[in-house]
Amino acid sequence: MNEFWLLIKYVVLGLLQGFTEPIPISSSGHLVIVRELFNVSIEGLSFEIMVNFGSLIAVLVIYRKDIYRLVENTIRYITTRAHDAKSDFQFVFYLVIATIPTGIIGLLFEDYIEDKLSYVSVVGVTLLITGAALWIIRNLRGRKSDGGITVRDAIIVGLAQSVALVPGISRSGATIVAAMLVGMKTETALRFSFLLYIPVSLGITVLSAGDLIGGQSDFSVVAIPAILAFAASIIATYYSLRWFMNIMAKGNLKYFAYYCFAVGLLVILFL
């Protein structure tokens, strides 16, 4: 029975993290809420690293054509200065610039955020903040395409992603809100947000590899649940992101704002 409960716990949390990762409702915030409501959690960083890597794989699959084009054209521009590759080279450069604030702030304040801000009371407030930000940009339609992004835009989006280190502040929500506030088109904001997720997630995975390898002394016990949670996070992230892309195309971000307002208020009032 204990083995069965362990299996269910891993799979459910893997599905939850995977589904909520791409959409602007904060996966970390929802994991805090579930932990508080049902007293369900998995100790150690190995589980978070694993399901985060599952989400990364799903994002890589969905954006594989964009990634291939960007890498190819970046190399081509560096080696030949081909004019038609310049826009993609600049896009990659801005992704690198936007990654830097998250890396610095994460290294400096990770322990403080985990110790002081990973509480359900904080999540209630930060979900309201996420909802308010989504409400503000619900009707925005920017003009900037990939070629119109500037260094200033990249820094602003990178700083917004840094704020999302706090549970309850959605990473995708924060970056998309910032991108649209600086004038990016909806499709450009979405692409920039999720391509920006790749280096950040990959960095977390690489830097935490030691925790993943050595952090689970009884890995043989949780091997099957862990593998299933990993697979669940890939599948859930893939379909969730596809769904979110359709919603973004239709301009229906307000529904996520409603959701964040409702859950945030419920958490503040009852948890």
C-alpha positions as CSV (number, residue, x, y, z in Angstrom):
1,M,0.0,0.0,0.0
2,N,2.8,2.4,0.8
3,E,4.4,1.7,-2.6
4,F,1.1,2.4,-4.3
5,W,0.6,5.7,-2.5
6,L,4.2,6.7,-3.3
7,L,3.5,5.9,-7.0
8,I,0.3,8.0,-7.0
9,K,2.0,10.9,-5.2
10,Y,4.9,11.1,-7.7
11,V,2.6,10.8,-10.7
12,V,0.1,13.4,-9.5
13,L,2.7,15.9,-8.6
14,G,4.5,15.3,-11.9
15,L,1.2,15.9,-13.8
16,L,0.5,19.0,-11.6
17,Q,4.0,20.5,-12.2
18,G,3.9,19.7,-15.9
19,F,0.5,21.1,-16.5
20,T,1.0,24.3,-14.6
21,E,4.6,25.0,-15.8
22,P,3.7,26.6,-19.2
23,I,0.5,28.4,-18.2
24,P,0.6,31.7,-16.2
25,I,-0.7,30.4,-12.9
26,S,2.6,29.5,-11.2
27,S,3.6,25.8,-10.9
28,S,5.7,26.5,-7.8
29,G,2.8,28.2,-6.1
30,H,0.4,25.3,-6.8
31,L,2.9,22.8,-5.4
32,V,3.0,24.9,-2.2
33,I,-0.8,25.0,-2.1
34,V,-1.1,21.2,-2.6
35,R,1.5,20.6,0.1
36,E,-0.5,22.7,2.5
37,L,-3.9,21.3,1.6
38,F,-3.1,17.6,1.5
39,N,0.2,17.5,3.4
40,V,1.8,15.9,0.3
41,S,5.3,16.7,-0.6
42,I,8.5,15.0,-1.7
43,E,11.6,15.9,0.2
44,G,14.8,17.0,-1.5
45,L,15.5,18.7,-4.8
46,S,15.8,15.6,-6.9
47,F,12.1,15.4,-7.7
48,E,11.9,19.1,-8.7
49,I,14.9,18.8,-10.9
50,M,13.5,15.7,-12.6
51,V,10.1,17.1,-13.4
52,N,11.6,20.4,-14.4
53,F,13.8,18.5,-16.9
54,G,10.6,16.8,-18.1
55,S,9.0,20.1,-18.8
56,L,12.2,21.3,-20.6
57,I,12.1,18.3,-22.9
58,A,8.5,19.1,-23.8
59,V,9.4,22.7,-24.6
60,L,12.3,21.6,-26.7
61,V,10.1,19.3,-28.7
62,I,7.5,22.0,-29.4
63,Y,10.0,24.7,-30.4
64,R,12.5,22.3,-32.1
65,K,12.1,24.1,-35.5
66,D,12.7,27.5,-34.0
67,I,15.7,26.2,-32.0
68,Y,17.2,24.6,-35.1
69,R,16.8,27.8,-37.2
70,L,18.2,30.0,-34.5
71,V,21.2,27.9,-33.9
72,E,21.9,27.4,-37.6
73,N,21.6,31.1,-38.4
74,T,23.6,32.2,-35.3
75,I,26.5,30.0,-36.4
76,R,26.1,31.2,-40.0
77,Y,26.1,34.9,-39.0
78,I,29.1,34.5,-36.7
79,T,31.1,32.7,-39.4
80,T,29.9,34.5,-42.6
81,R,28.1,37.6,-41.4
82,A,25.2,36.6,-43.6
83,H,22.7,39.5,-43.6
84,D,19.6,37.2,-43.6
85,A,20.9,35.5,-40.4
86,K,21.4,38.7,-38.4
87,S,17.9,38.8,-36.9
88,D,18.1,35.3,-35.5
89,F,21.6,36.0,-34.2
90,Q,20.3,39.1,-32.4
91,F,17.3,37.1,-31.0
92,V,19.7,34.6,-29.5
93,F,21.9,37.4,-28.1
94,Y,18.9,38.9,-26.4
95,L,17.9,35.6,-24.9
96,V,21.4,35.4,-23.4
97,I,21.1,38.9,-22.0
98,A,17.7,38.1,-20.5
99,T,19.1,35.0,-18.8
100,I,21.7,36.9,-16.9
101,P,19.5,38.6,-14.3
102,T,17.8,35.3,-13.4
103,G,21.1,33.6,-12.9
104,I,22.6,36.3,-10.7
105,I,19.5,36.8,-8.6
106,G,18.9,33.1,-8.3
107,L,22.4,32.4,-7.0
108,L,22.2,35.3,-4.6
109,F,18.7,34.8,-3.2
110,E,17.8,31.2,-3.8
111,D,18.2,30.2,-0.1
112,Y,16.3,33.3,1.2
113,I,13.4,32.7,-1.2
114,E,13.2,29.0,-0.2
115,D,13.4,29.7,3.5
116,K,11.3,32.9,3.8
117,L,8.9,33.1,0.8
118,S,7.9,29.5,0.1
119,Y,4.8,29.7,2.3
120,V,1.1,29.4,1.4
121,S,0.4,32.9,2.8
122,V,2.9,34.4,0.4
123,V,1.5,32.4,-2.5
124,G,-2.0,33.8,-1.9
125,V,-0.6,37.4,-2.3
126,T,1.7,36.6,-5.2
127,L,-1.1,34.9,-7.1
128,L,-3.1,38.1,-6.8
129,I,-0.1,40.0,-8.2
130,T,0.1,37.5,-11.1
131,G,-3.6,38.0,-11.8
132,A,-3.3,41.8,-11.7
133,A,-0.4,41.7,-14.1
134,L,-2.3,39.5,-16.6
135,W,-5.3,41.7,-16.3
136,I,-3.3,44.8,-17.2
137,I,-2.0,43.3,-20.5
138,R,-5.2,41.4,-21.4
139,N,-5.9,43.7,-24.4
140,L,-2.4,44.7,-25.4
141,R,-1.4,44.1,-29.0
142,G,2.3,45.0,-29.5
143,R,4.1,45.9,-32.8
144,K,7.5,44.4,-32.2
145,S,8.4,41.2,-34.0
146,D,11.6,39.2,-33.4
147,G,13.7,41.8,-35.2
148,G,12.4,44.7,-33.1
149,I,13.6,43.5,-29.7
150,T,16.2,45.7,-28.0
151,V,18.8,45.1,-25.2
152,R,16.5,47.1,-22.9
153,D,13.6,44.9,-23.7
154,A,15.7,41.8,-23.0
155,I,16.9,43.1,-19.6
156,I,13.3,44.0,-18.6
157,V,12.0,40.5,-19.5
158,G,15.0,39.0,-17.7
159,L,14.3,40.9,-14.5
160,A,10.6,39.9,-14.7
161,Q,11.7,36.3,-14.9
162,S,13.8,36.8,-11.8
163,V,10.7,38.0,-9.9
164,A,9.1,34.7,-10.8
165,L,11.6,32.9,-8.5
166,V,9.1,33.7,-5.8
167,P,6.4,31.0,-5.6
168,G,3.0,32.3,-6.9
169,I,4.6,34.6,-9.4
170,S,4.3,32.7,-12.7
171,R,7.4,32.5,-14.8
172,S,5.6,32.4,-18.1
173,G,3.2,35.0,-16.9
174,A,5.9,37.4,-15.7
175,T,7.9,37.1,-18.9
176,I,4.9,37.4,-21.2
177,V,3.6,40.4,-19.3
178,A,6.9,42.1,-19.4
179,A,7.4,41.3,-23.1
180,M,4.0,42.7,-24.1
181,L,4.5,45.8,-21.9
182,V,7.7,46.6,-23.9
183,G,5.6,46.3,-27.1
184,M,6.2,42.8,-28.4
185,K,3.5,41.1,-30.5
186,T,1.7,38.2,-28.8
187,E,3.4,35.5,-30.8
188,T,6.9,37.1,-30.3
189,A,6.3,37.5,-26.5
190,L,5.2,33.8,-26.3
191,R,8.2,32.6,-28.3
192,F,10.7,34.7,-26.4
193,S,9.2,33.6,-23.0
194,F,9.5,29.9,-23.7
195,L,12.8,30.0,-25.6
196,L,14.1,31.9,-22.5
197,Y,12.9,29.1,-20.3
198,I,15.3,26.7,-22.1
199,P,18.7,28.1,-20.8
200,V,17.3,28.8,-17.4
201,S,15.9,25.3,-17.0
202,L,18.9,23.7,-18.5
203,G,21.2,25.7,-16.1
204,I,19.2,24.6,-13.1
205,T,19.4,21.0,-14.3
206,V,23.1,21.1,-14.8
207,L,23.9,22.9,-11.6
208,S,21.7,20.6,-9.6
209,A,23.0,17.4,-11.2
210,G,24.9,16.5,-8.1
211,D,21.7,16.7,-6.0
212,L,19.9,14.5,-8.4
213,I,22.6,11.9,-8.4
214,G,23.4,11.9,-4.7
215,G,20.2,13.3,-3.1
216,Q,18.2,10.1,-3.0
217,S,19.9,7.4,-1.0
218,D,17.0,4.9,-1.6
219,F,16.6,5.6,-5.3
220,S,15.8,2.0,-6.0
221,V,12.6,2.4,-4.0
222,V,11.4,5.4,-5.9
223,A,12.9,4.6,-9.3
224,I,9.6,3.6,-11.0
225,P,7.5,6.4,-9.4
226,A,10.3,8.9,-10.4
227,I,10.4,7.7,-14.0
228,L,6.6,7.8,-14.2
229,A,6.6,11.4,-12.7
230,F,9.2,12.4,-15.3
231,A,7.1,11.0,-18.1
232,A,4.0,12.6,-16.7
233,S,5.6,16.0,-16.6
234,I,6.7,15.7,-20.2
235,I,3.2,14.8,-21.4
236,A,1.4,17.3,-19.2
237,T,3.7,20.2,-20.2
238,Y,3.5,19.3,-23.9
239,Y,-0.3,19.4,-24.1
240,S,-0.6,22.3,-21.6
241,L,1.7,24.5,-23.7
242,R,-0.1,23.6,-26.9
243,W,-3.3,24.6,-25.2
244,F,-1.8,27.8,-23.9
245,M,-0.5,28.7,-27.4
246,N,-4.0,28.5,-28.7
247,I,-5.4,30.7,-25.9
248,M,-2.6,33.3,-26.5
249,A,-3.5,33.4,-30.2
250,K,-7.1,34.2,-29.3
251,G,-6.1,36.8,-26.7
252,N,-7.9,35.1,-23.8
253,L,-5.4,35.8,-21.0
254,K,-8.1,37.4,-18.8
255,Y,-9.3,33.9,-17.9
256,F,-6.0,33.1,-16.2
257,A,-6.3,36.5,-14.4
258,Y,-9.7,35.4,-13.1
259,Y,-8.3,32.1,-12.0
260,C,-5.3,33.7,-10.1
261,F,-7.7,36.2,-8.4
262,A,-10.0,33.4,-7.3
263,V,-7.3,31.0,-6.0
264,G,-5.3,33.8,-4.4
265,L,-8.3,35.0,-2.5
266,L,-9.3,31.5,-1.4
267,V,-5.8,30.8,-0.2
268,I,-5.7,34.1,1.8
269,L,-9.1,33.5,3.4
270,F,-8.9,29.8,4.1
271,L,-5.3,28.7,4.3
